[in-house]
């Protein structure tokens, strides 16, 4: 994504200053503006392998039990440009996939784990590209002077939704995985942004300001059947489908501060899960739908918390003086990857067990590492 809204990150420029600000005031307008910001990038770097993973600066609560099975794609910010890397889930075998002087960002895996879609300004503006999982076979999917960003695969791997301002405002578009069949799905004068597929691929959630504030909308995969699900005068965002598609977790300030809520997929049955005076954001469901990881500043800094899907059993999983962001579950639900920063140092990617034990630094690199996305296989 922090994936402050869904999988979208904080704007990376002056990131540490932003986190200090977020802990002190966290206005909704600022959150949304930052989540829509571009991720910075740098000068090309040769393909390289990071140093072997080390025990995290976090104090482990148990010995890390990392597996080399599975892969994580992520972004490395180095010397002014960003590159897309892939590594095994234990941090070994880190490889630069893009190796290009442009800004390559926001990588996501195809459902079968064989391809990666990403955004890049290598042709002068942000466009969408796809490549094989080893970095070969790069194909440009979009070719427009506007900015095309935040691509996400459909569950069957045949379509990709993304955000574009090619019509003068942000709209949600869809394109076939080979670059054909580009279509404006929202086609509305208001800003529509940050689409995400339902698990069965039949519906798409997105954010819209068409009613004057940020609301969560849903539409069919072809753009028909648009409906406002949140329908509240407060700002609602940071939404995530449950794995079975029956519920949606989201962030809202309807109680005067940002909380994590859940609602049925039709917008009914809204429940406040966190009910805390602090700021809670970025909910992510476990693969089995029983747990939700989220980020909170309730202990004075950004930490990753976990709770049951009904809001019970809230626990601080990281519990450090640093800042932890962007939790991502492993496909089997046993581990969580996340970003960690402390003392103004560079961001690293860590992996911990789902109960918060055994945190390990898997990048251990002097550059900024962020935006982890776990391969589905």
C-alpha positions as CSV (number, residue, x, y, z in Angstrom):
1,X,0.0,0.0,0.0
2,X,1.1,3.4,5.4
3,X,-1.1,1.1,3.5
4,X,-2.8,4.0,5.6
5,X,-5.6,3.4,3.2
6,X,-5.7,-0.2,2.4
7,X,-2.5,-1.4,0.7
8,X,-1.3,2.4,0.0
9,X,1.6,3.8,1.8
10,X,2.3,7.0,3.6
11,X,3.9,9.5,1.3
12,X,7.6,8.6,1.7
13,X,8.9,12.1,1.4
14,X,9.8,13.3,4.9
15,X,8.4,10.1,6.2
16,X,9.7,10.3,9.8
17,X,8.4,13.8,10.2
18,X,5.0,12.5,9.0
19,X,4.9,9.8,11.6
20,X,5.7,12.3,14.3
21,X,2.8,14.4,13.0
22,X,0.5,11.5,12.7
23,X,1.0,10.6,16.3
24,X,0.2,14.1,17.4
25,X,-2.8,15.1,15.4
26,X,-3.7,12.7,12.5
27,X,-6.3,14.8,10.7
28,X,-8.4,12.8,8.2
29,X,-7.7,15.2,5.3
30,X,-4.0,14.8,5.8
31,X,-4.2,11.0,6.0
32,X,-6.1,10.8,2.8
33,X,-3.8,13.2,1.0
34,X,-0.7,11.3,2.1
35,X,-2.2,8.0,1.1
36,X,-2.7,9.2,-2.4
37,X,0.9,10.5,-2.6
38,X,3.5,9.0,-4.9
39,X,6.3,6.9,-3.5
40,X,9.7,8.5,-4.0
41,X,12.3,6.9,-6.2
42,X,16.1,7.0,-7.1
43,X,19.1,6.4,-9.3
44,X,19.5,2.9,-10.7
45,X,21.3,0.3,-8.6
46,X,23.0,-2.8,-9.8
47,X,21.4,-6.1,-9.0
48,X,22.7,-7.1,-5.6
49,X,22.1,-9.4,-2.7
50,X,21.4,-8.0,0.7
51,X,23.4,-9.0,3.8
52,X,22.1,-12.2,5.5
53,X,19.1,-11.6,7.7
54,X,19.8,-10.6,11.3
55,X,17.9,-10.7,14.5
56,X,15.8,-7.6,14.6
57,X,16.5,-4.4,16.6
58,X,13.2,-5.3,18.1
59,X,13.7,-7.5,21.1
60,X,12.6,-11.0,20.0
61,X,10.2,-12.7,22.4
62,X,11.2,-16.1,21.1
63,X,13.7,-17.5,18.6
64,X,12.5,-16.6,15.0
65,X,11.4,-19.6,13.1
66,X,11.7,-18.4,9.5
67,X,11.1,-20.5,6.5
68,X,12.8,-20.1,3.1
69,X,9.6,-21.1,1.4
70,X,7.5,-18.4,-0.2
71,X,8.7,-15.0,-1.6
72,X,8.2,-11.4,-0.8
73,X,8.4,-8.6,-3.4
74,X,9.2,-5.2,-2.1
75,X,10.6,-1.7,-2.9
76,X,14.1,-0.5,-2.2
77,X,14.7,3.2,-2.1
78,X,18.3,4.0,-2.9
79,X,20.1,7.2,-4.0
80,X,17.0,8.9,-5.3
81,X,15.3,6.1,-7.2
82,X,13.3,3.0,-6.3
83,X,13.7,-0.5,-7.5
84,X,11.6,-3.6,-7.1
85,X,13.3,-6.5,-5.4
86,X,12.2,-10.1,-4.5
87,X,13.6,-12.3,-1.8
88,X,12.7,-15.5,-0.1
89,X,10.6,-15.1,3.0
90,X,13.6,-15.7,5.3
91,X,15.4,-12.7,3.6
92,X,17.8,-14.8,1.5
93,X,18.3,-14.4,-2.3
94,X,17.4,-10.8,-2.5
95,X,17.4,-9.8,-6.2
96,X,16.8,-6.6,-8.1
97,X,14.0,-7.3,-10.6
98,X,13.7,-3.9,-12.3
99,X,17.3,-2.5,-12.4
100,X,16.2,0.7,-14.1
101,X,17.0,4.3,-13.4
102,X,13.3,5.2,-13.2
103,X,11.0,5.1,-10.3
104,X,9.5,1.6,-10.0
105,X,6.9,1.2,-7.3
106,X,3.8,-0.6,-5.9
107,X,4.5,-4.2,-7.0
108,X,1.8,-6.8,-6.5
109,X,1.8,-10.5,-7.3
110,X,-0.5,-12.2,-9.8
111,X,-2.8,-14.7,-8.2
112,X,-0.7,-17.6,-9.5
113,X,2.6,-16.0,-8.3
114,X,4.2,-16.0,-11.8
115,X,4.0,-12.3,-12.6
116,X,4.2,-8.9,-10.9
117,X,2.4,-5.8,-11.9
118,X,3.9,-2.4,-10.9
119,X,3.9,1.3,-11.7
120,X,6.9,3.1,-13.2
121,X,7.8,6.5,-14.7
122,X,10.5,5.0,-17.0
123,X,8.6,6.5,-20.0
124,X,8.2,9.9,-18.5
125,X,5.1,9.5,-16.4
126,X,3.5,6.8,-14.2
127,X,2.4,3.9,-16.3
128,X,1.5,0.3,-15.5
129,X,3.9,-2.6,-16.4
130,X,3.9,-6.3,-15.8
131,X,6.9,-8.6,-15.7
132,X,7.6,-12.3,-14.9
133,X,8.6,-13.2,-11.4
134,X,12.3,-13.2,-12.3
135,X,12.1,-9.7,-13.8
136,X,12.1,-10.8,-17.5
137,X,9.4,-10.2,-20.1
138,X,8.5,-6.6,-19.1
139,X,5.4,-5.4,-20.9
140,X,3.9,-1.9,-20.7
141,X,0.1,-2.1,-20.0
142,X,-0.9,1.5,-20.3
143,X,0.2,4.2,-22.6
144,X,-1.2,7.6,-21.7
145,X,0.3,11.0,-20.7
146,X,-1.7,10.9,-17.5
147,X,-0.8,9.2,-14.3
148,X,-1.8,5.5,-14.0
149,X,-1.2,4.1,-10.5
150,X,-2.0,1.5,-7.8
151,X,-2.6,-1.6,-9.9
152,X,-4.3,-4.7,-8.4
153,X,-4.9,-8.1,-10.1
154,X,-8.3,-9.6,-10.3
155,X,-8.5,-13.0,-8.4
156,X,-8.5,-14.9,-11.7
157,X,-5.5,-13.0,-13.0
158,X,-7.2,-11.8,-16.2
159,X,-7.8,-8.1,-15.3
160,X,-6.1,-5.3,-13.5
161,X,-7.8,-2.4,-11.9
162,X,-6.0,0.9,-11.3
163,X,-6.4,4.6,-10.6
164,X,-5.9,7.2,-13.3
165,X,-6.4,10.9,-13.7
166,X,-6.5,10.8,-17.5
167,X,-10.0,12.4,-17.5
168,X,-8.9,15.3,-15.4
169,X,-9.9,13.7,-12.0
170,X,-9.1,10.4,-10.4
171,X,-11.2,7.5,-11.8
172,X,-11.1,3.8,-11.5
173,X,-10.1,1.9,-14.7
174,X,-9.7,-1.7,-15.7
175,X,-7.4,-3.3,-18.2
176,X,-6.8,-6.8,-19.4
177,X,-3.6,-8.4,-18.2
178,X,-2.1,-8.1,-21.7
179,X,-2.9,-4.4,-21.9
180,X,-6.0,-4.6,-24.0
181,X,-9.5,-3.5,-23.1
182,X,-8.8,-0.4,-21.0
183,X,-12.1,1.0,-19.7
184,X,-13.2,3.8,-17.3
185,X,-15.3,2.0,-14.7
186,X,-16.4,4.9,-12.6
187,X,-16.8,7.7,-15.1
188,X,-17.8,10.4,-12.6
189,X,-16.7,14.0,-12.1
190,X,-15.8,13.4,-8.5
191,X,-12.6,11.7,-7.4
192,X,-12.9,7.9,-7.4
193,X,-9.8,6.1,-6.2
194,X,-8.0,3.1,-4.7
195,X,-9.9,0.1,-6.1
196,X,-9.8,-3.4,-4.5
197,X,-11.4,-6.6,-5.8
198,X,-13.8,-8.8,-3.9
199,X,-12.4,-12.3,-3.3
200,X,-14.6,-13.8,-6.0
201,X,-13.7,-11.0,-8.5
202,X,-17.3,-10.0,-9.2
203,X,-17.2,-6.6,-7.3
204,X,-14.8,-3.8,-6.7
205,X,-14.6,-1.5,-3.6
206,X,-13.3,2.0,-4.1
207,X,-13.2,5.4,-2.4
208,X,-15.3,8.3,-3.7
209,X,-15.9,11.9,-2.9
210,X,-19.1,12.1,-5.0
211,X,-21.2,12.8,-2.0
212,X,-18.8,15.5,-0.7
213,X,-16.7,13.4,1.7
214,X,-14.7,10.2,1.5
215,X,-17.1,7.2,1.3
216,X,-16.7,3.5,0.5
217,X,-18.5,2.5,-2.6
218,X,-18.9,-0.8,-4.4
219,X,-19.6,-1.6,-8.0
220,X,-19.8,-4.7,-10.2
221,X,-16.6,-5.6,-12.0
222,X,-17.9,-3.9,-15.2
223,X,-18.7,-0.7,-13.4
224,X,-22.4,-1.2,-13.1
225,X,-24.4,-1.3,-9.9
226,X,-22.6,1.5,-8.0
227,X,-23.6,1.7,-4.3
228,X,-22.5,3.9,-1.4
229,X,-21.8,1.4,1.4
230,X,-20.7,3.6,4.2
231,X,-23.1,6.5,3.7
232,X,-22.0,8.6,6.6
233,X,-21.1,12.3,7.0
234,X,-17.7,11.3,8.4
235,X,-14.8,10.2,6.3
236,X,-14.5,6.5,5.7
237,X,-11.6,4.8,4.0
238,X,-8.9,2.1,4.4
239,X,-11.3,-0.8,3.5
240,X,-10.5,-4.5,3.2
241,X,-12.7,-7.5,2.1
242,X,-12.9,-10.5,4.4
243,X,-11.5,-13.6,2.7
244,X,-15.0,-15.0,2.2
245,X,-16.3,-11.7,0.8
246,X,-19.1,-11.4,3.3
247,X,-17.7,-8.5,5.4
248,X,-15.6,-5.3,4.9
249,X,-13.3,-3.9,7.5
250,X,-12.6,-0.2,7.2
251,X,-11.4,2.9,9.0
252,X,-13.7,5.7,9.9
253,X,-13.7,8.9,12.0
254,X,-17.5,8.8,12.6
255,X,-16.9,8.7,16.4
256,X,-14.6,11.7,16.3
257,X,-11.4,9.8,15.9
258,X,-10.2,7.1,13.5
259,X,-11.4,3.6,14.5
260,X,-11.6,0.2,12.8
261,X,-15.2,-0.8,11.9
262,X,-16.6,-3.8,10.2
263,X,-19.8,-4.0,8.1
264,X,-21.6,-6.6,6.0
265,X,-20.8,-6.6,2.3
266,X,-24.0,-4.8,1.5
267,X,-23.2,-2.0,4.0
268,X,-25.5,-3.2,6.8
269,X,-24.5,-4.2,10.4
270,X,-21.8,-1.6,11.0
271,X,-19.8,-2.4,14.2
272,X,-17.0,-0.4,15.9
273,X,-14.3,-3.0,16.6
274,X,-11.6,-0.9,18.3
275,X,-13.6,1.7,20.3
276,X,-10.5,3.4,21.6
277,X,-9.7,7.2,21.9
278,X,-6.4,6.7,19.9
279,X,-6.0,6.4,16.2
280,X,-6.4,3.0,14.6
281,X,-6.0,2.4,10.9
282,X,-5.0,0.0,8.1
283,X,-7.0,-3.2,8.9
284,X,-5.9,-6.4,7.2
285,X,-7.7,-9.8,7.5
286,X,-5.9,-13.0,8.2
287,X,-6.3,-15.6,5.4
288,X,-8.8,-17.6,7.5
289,X,-10.8,-14.5,8.4
290,X,-10.6,-15.1,12.1
291,X,-8.1,-12.2,13.0
292,X,-7.5,-8.6,11.9
293,X,-4.1,-6.9,12.1
294,X,-4.1,-3.1,12.2
295,X,-1.9,-0.2,13.1
296,X,-2.5,2.0,16.1
297,X,-0.8,4.9,18.0
298,X,-2.5,4.0,21.3
299,X,0.9,3.5,23.0
300,X,2.3,6.7,21.7
301,X,3.9,5.4,18.5
302,X,2.8,3.4,15.5
303,X,2.5,-0.2,16.4
304,X,0.9,-3.3,14.9
305,X,-1.9,-4.8,16.8
306,X,-4.0,-7.9,16.3
307,X,-7.6,-8.7,17.3
308,X,-10.3,-11.3,16.7
309,X,-12.7,-10.5,13.9
310,X,-15.3,-9.5,16.4
311,X,-13.0,-6.9,18.1
312,X,-12.1,-9.1,21.1
313,X,-8.6,-10.2,22.1
314,X,-6.8,-6.9,21.1
315,X,-3.0,-7.3,21.6
316,X,0.0,-5.2,20.7
317,X,2.1,-7.5,18.5
318,X,5.2,-5.4,18.1
319,X,5.5,-3.3,21.4
320,X,8.6,-1.3,20.6
321,X,9.6,2.3,20.9
322,X,10.0,2.4,17.1
323,X,7.4,2.7,14.3
324,X,5.8,-0.4,12.7
325,X,3.6,0.0,9.6
326,X,2.0,-1.9,6.8
327,X,1.2,-5.4,8.1
328,X,0.9,-8.2,5.5
329,X,-0.1,-11.7,6.4
330,X,1.7,-14.7,5.0
331,X,-0.6,-16.9,2.8
332,X,-0.8,-19.6,5.5
333,X,-1.6,-17.0,8.2
334,X,1.2,-18.0,10.5
335,X,3.4,-14.9,10.0
336,X,3.1,-11.1,9.4
337,X,5.6,-9.1,7.4
338,X,5.8,-5.4,8.3
339,X,8.0,-2.2,8.1
340,X,10.0,-1.0,11.0
341,X,11.9,2.2,11.7
342,X,13.5,3.5,14.9
343,X,15.5,6.6,15.7
344,X,15.2,8.2,12.3
345,X,17.0,5.2,10.6
346,X,16.1,3.6,7.3
347,X,13.0,1.4,7.1
348,X,13.5,-2.3,7.1
349,X,11.2,-5.2,6.5
350,X,10.6,-7.6,9.4
351,X,8.7,-10.9,9.7
352,X,7.2,-12.1,13.0
353,X,5.0,-14.9,14.0
354,X,1.2,-14.1,14.0
355,X,1.2,-13.8,17.8
356,X,4.0,-11.2,17.7
357,X,6.8,-13.5,18.7
358,X,10.1,-14.0,16.9
359,X,10.5,-10.7,15.0
360,X,13.4,-10.8,12.6
361,X,14.9,-8.3,10.2
362,X,14.9,-9.9,6.8
363,X,16.3,-7.0,4.7
364,X,19.1,-5.8,7.0
365,X,20.1,-3.2,4.5
366,X,21.3,0.5,4.8
367,X,18.6,1.6,2.2
368,X,14.9,2.1,2.8
369,X,13.0,-1.1,2.2
370,X,9.2,-1.1,2.2
371,X,5.9,-2.2,0.6
372,X,6.2,-6.0,1.2
373,X,3.8,-8.2,-0.7
374,X,3.8,-11.9,0.0
375,X,3.6,-14.3,-3.0
376,X,0.5,-16.5,-3.0
377,X,2.7,-19.6,-3.6
